[in-house]
C-alpha cells in the first residue's frame, strides 16, 4: 500500500533522521557490483561522508579519495593489502581503518552490507605529540568490535561503550559502539562542538535532536551538527546499539 507521503524521516537545520523507507541507492566510484546509500555528505554541511554499501557476491571496493573507516554489518568479505598474498577474512563486527591513499581491495564472498566513513584528513602539528619524534600520521588497523573491552559510560553498567580507534591524537575522528540495556539512557542532554553520524544497529528507543523527539529503531541513520542538543533512551525488551562517529582530537580553530 502507498504510504501517502508519510515517513519518520526528518530534515532539520541541525539534524537529520533518515529511515530505510527513504533510502536512495546510487553507484559509487570504486565500487563494482554494488550500490551505496549515502546517508550524509558535505552538501548537508557535514565535514564527512557516511554511507552503507550493499555489495553482491564477488563485488569489490577499492580505496576512496580520503581516509576511510569501514565496519561490516552483514556478510563475509576478503580484504587484500598491497604486497601481501594472504587476504584478511572479515565478518559481521569486523572493522578497518585506512589512511589516505592506502591501497586496498575489499571483495565480498557473500552478499554483504558495510558501513563506511570517509573524511578528509586534518594533519596534526607534531608540537601536540608527547613524543616529538613520533609520526603524526595515523596507521592502518584491522580489528573486531566484540574483541574491544567495553567501558561503562560515566560508571553506568547498563550503558557500555567500545572505542574502535586508538586513543591517539593522530586520529582526527573517533568511532564507537554504544550499547544500552532496556531502559538505560544518557545521563544528560549533550550539547558540544563535535558533529555525529549514527547508525542504529540493534533495538530502538527515543532520540532527542534539537527540540524534537523521535522514535528510532535498527536501520535508522542520524546526523547531528555541532551544538545540536541530543539525548537517547532505550526502549523495548532488547538492548539498543548504535555505531557513532564524531570529529575529535583537533583544535576547534583548526
C-alpha positions as CSV (number, residue, x, y, z in Angstrom):
1,X,0.0,0.0,0.0
2,X,1.2,3.5,-0.8
3,X,2.3,5.4,2.3
4,X,0.7,8.6,1.1
5,X,3.8,10.7,1.7
6,X,4.2,9.6,5.4
7,X,7.6,8.8,6.9
8,X,9.5,9.1,10.2
9,X,12.4,10.7,8.3
10,X,13.1,14.4,9.1
11,X,15.5,17.1,7.8
12,X,16.1,20.0,10.2
13,X,18.7,22.8,10.4
14,X,20.9,20.9,12.8
15,X,20.0,17.2,12.3
16,X,18.7,14.5,10.0
17,X,16.8,11.4,10.8
18,X,16.8,9.0,7.8
19,X,14.7,5.9,7.9
20,X,15.1,2.9,5.5
21,X,11.9,3.8,3.6
22,X,13.5,6.9,2.3
23,X,17.0,5.5,1.4
24,X,18.1,6.0,-2.2
25,X,20.7,3.7,-3.7
26,X,23.4,5.0,-6.1
27,X,26.6,3.9,-7.9
28,X,29.8,4.9,-6.2
29,X,33.2,5.3,-7.9
30,X,35.5,2.4,-6.8
31,X,32.6,0.1,-6.0
32,X,31.7,-2.6,-8.5
33,X,28.7,-4.9,-8.3
34,X,27.2,-2.9,-5.5
35,X,25.3,0.2,-4.6
36,X,25.7,3.0,-2.0
37,X,23.2,4.5,0.4
38,X,24.8,7.9,1.2
39,X,23.4,8.9,4.5
40,X,25.2,12.2,5.0
41,X,27.7,14.1,2.9
42,X,29.2,17.7,2.7
43,X,26.1,19.1,0.9
44,X,24.3,19.0,4.3
45,X,27.1,21.0,5.9
46,X,28.7,17.8,7.3
47,X,32.6,17.6,7.2
48,X,32.4,13.8,6.4
49,X,30.5,11.2,4.4
50,X,28.8,8.2,6.0
51,X,27.2,5.5,3.9
52,X,26.1,1.9,3.8
53,X,27.3,-0.2,0.9
54,X,25.3,-3.1,-0.4
55,X,27.7,-5.4,-2.2
56,X,26.7,-8.5,-4.2
57,X,28.9,-11.7,-4.0
58,X,32.1,-11.0,-5.9
59,X,31.6,-7.3,-5.7
60,X,34.6,-5.1,-5.0
61,X,35.5,-1.9,-3.3
62,X,38.8,-0.1,-3.7
63,X,40.3,2.9,-1.8
64,X,38.4,6.3,-1.9
65,X,39.6,9.9,-2.1
66,X,40.3,10.2,1.7
67,X,41.0,8.3,4.8
68,X,38.4,5.6,5.4
69,X,36.8,3.6,8.2
70,X,34.6,0.6,7.4
71,X,32.5,-1.7,9.6
72,X,31.0,-5.0,8.4
73,X,27.2,-5.2,9.1
74,X,26.4,-8.4,7.2
75,X,28.1,-11.0,5.1
76,X,31.7,-12.2,4.6
77,X,34.4,-10.4,2.8
78,X,38.1,-10.6,1.9
79,X,40.5,-7.7,2.4
80,X,43.6,-7.5,0.3
81,X,46.5,-5.2,1.2
82,X,49.3,-4.3,-1.3
83,X,52.3,-6.7,-1.2
84,X,50.5,-9.3,0.9
85,X,49.4,-12.6,-0.7
86,X,47.1,-13.8,2.1
87,X,43.9,-11.7,2.5
88,X,42.1,-10.9,5.7
89,X,38.8,-12.5,6.4
90,X,36.1,-10.1,7.5
91,X,32.7,-10.9,9.0
92,X,30.0,-9.0,10.9
93,X,31.7,-6.9,13.6
94,X,35.0,-6.7,11.8
95,X,36.3,-3.2,11.1
96,X,39.3,-1.5,9.5
97,X,40.8,2.0,9.2
98,X,42.8,3.1,6.1
99,X,44.9,6.3,6.0
100,X,44.5,8.5,2.9
101,X,45.9,6.7,-0.2
102,X,46.3,3.3,1.5
103,X,45.7,0.8,-1.3
104,X,43.3,-2.0,-0.6
105,X,40.6,-4.1,-2.2
106,X,37.6,-5.4,-0.4
107,X,35.9,-8.4,-2.1
108,X,32.5,-9.8,-1.0
109,X,32.4,-13.5,-0.6
110,X,28.7,-13.4,0.1
111,X,26.2,-10.6,-0.3
112,X,27.3,-8.1,2.3
113,X,26.5,-4.7,3.9
114,X,29.3,-2.5,5.0
115,X,29.1,0.9,6.8
116,X,31.8,3.3,5.5
117,X,33.0,6.7,6.8
118,X,35.1,8.9,4.5
119,X,36.7,12.1,5.8
120,X,39.4,14.4,4.5
121,X,42.3,14.1,7.0
122,X,43.3,17.1,9.1
123,X,47.1,16.9,9.7
124,X,48.3,17.2,13.3
125,X,51.1,19.6,14.1
126,X,53.9,17.5,15.7
127,X,54.1,20.0,18.6
128,X,51.0,18.4,20.0
129,X,52.6,14.9,20.2
130,X,54.1,13.8,23.5
131,X,56.9,12.2,21.5
132,X,58.1,14.8,19.0
133,X,59.9,12.1,17.1
134,X,56.8,10.0,16.5
135,X,54.9,10.1,13.2
136,X,51.9,12.5,13.2
137,X,50.1,10.2,10.7
138,X,47.6,7.5,11.5
139,X,48.2,3.9,10.6
140,X,46.2,1.0,9.0
141,X,44.4,-1.2,11.5
142,X,42.1,-4.1,11.5
143,X,40.1,-5.5,14.4
144,X,36.8,-6.9,15.6
145,X,34.3,-4.9,17.7
146,X,33.5,-7.8,20.0
147,X,37.2,-8.1,20.9
148,X,37.3,-4.5,22.3
149,X,36.7,-4.3,26.0
150,X,33.6,-2.3,26.9
151,X,33.7,0.6,29.3
152,X,30.7,1.7,31.4
153,X,29.8,5.3,30.4
154,X,30.0,7.6,33.4
155,X,30.1,4.5,35.6
156,X,26.7,3.2,34.4
157,X,26.9,-0.6,33.9
158,X,23.8,-0.5,31.7
159,X,25.4,1.7,29.1
160,X,28.6,0.2,27.5
161,X,30.9,1.9,25.1
162,X,33.5,0.3,22.8
163,X,36.1,2.7,21.3
164,X,37.1,1.3,17.9
165,X,40.0,3.6,17.1
166,X,43.2,4.0,19.2
167,X,43.4,6.6,22.0
168,X,45.9,8.7,20.0
169,X,45.8,12.4,18.8
170,X,47.0,11.3,15.4
171,X,43.5,10.1,14.6
172,X,41.2,13.1,13.8
173,X,37.9,11.3,14.5
174,X,36.5,8.6,16.7
175,X,34.1,5.7,16.1
176,X,32.4,3.9,18.9
177,X,29.6,1.5,19.5
178,X,27.2,2.2,22.4
179,X,25.0,-0.5,23.9
180,X,22.1,0.4,26.2
181,X,20.2,-2.2,28.3
182,X,16.4,-1.7,28.0
183,X,15.5,1.4,30.0
184,X,19.1,2.8,30.0
185,X,19.7,6.4,28.9
186,X,22.3,9.1,28.5
187,X,22.8,10.8,31.9
188,X,22.5,14.3,30.3
189,X,21.4,16.2,27.3
190,X,24.7,16.7,25.4
191,X,25.5,20.0,23.5
192,X,29.0,20.2,22.1
193,X,31.3,21.3,19.2
194,X,31.5,17.9,17.6
195,X,29.2,16.5,14.9
196,X,27.9,12.9,14.8
197,X,26.9,10.3,12.3
198,X,25.0,7.4,13.9
199,X,23.7,4.2,12.5
200,X,21.2,2.2,14.6
201,X,22.4,-1.5,14.7
202,X,20.0,-3.1,17.1
203,X,16.9,-2.4,19.2
204,X,15.5,1.1,19.5
205,X,14.4,3.9,21.7
206,X,13.7,7.6,21.7
207,X,16.2,10.2,20.4
208,X,16.0,13.9,21.3
209,X,17.5,16.0,18.4
210,X,17.3,19.8,18.8
211,X,13.8,20.4,20.1
212,X,12.2,17.3,18.5
213,X,11.8,13.8,19.9
214,X,12.0,10.8,17.5
215,X,11.2,7.1,17.9
216,X,14.2,5.2,16.4
217,X,15.0,1.6,15.6
218,X,17.6,-0.6,13.9
219,X,18.4,0.6,10.4
220,X,17.8,4.3,11.0
221,X,20.6,6.8,10.5
222,X,21.0,10.1,12.3
223,X,23.3,13.1,11.6
224,X,23.8,15.7,14.4
225,X,25.5,19.0,13.6
226,X,27.8,20.8,16.1
227,X,25.9,22.1,19.1
228,X,22.7,20.1,18.3
229,X,21.0,19.2,21.6
230,X,21.0,15.4,21.8
231,X,19.8,12.6,24.1
232,X,18.9,8.9,23.8
233,X,17.0,6.5,25.9
234,X,16.5,2.8,25.1
235,X,13.0,1.3,24.9
236,X,11.8,-2.3,24.4
237,X,12.8,-5.7,25.6
238,X,16.2,-6.0,23.9
239,X,19.3,-3.8,24.1
240,X,19.7,-0.9,21.8
241,X,23.0,-0.5,20.0
242,X,24.5,2.0,17.6
243,X,27.6,2.9,15.7
244,X,28.6,6.5,16.1
245,X,31.2,8.8,14.5
246,X,32.5,12.1,15.9
247,X,35.2,14.5,14.8
248,X,37.8,14.5,17.5
249,X,41.4,15.3,18.6
250,X,41.8,18.6,16.8
251,X,41.8,22.2,18.0
252,X,38.5,23.9,17.3
253,X,40.4,26.7,15.5
254,X,41.8,24.2,13.0
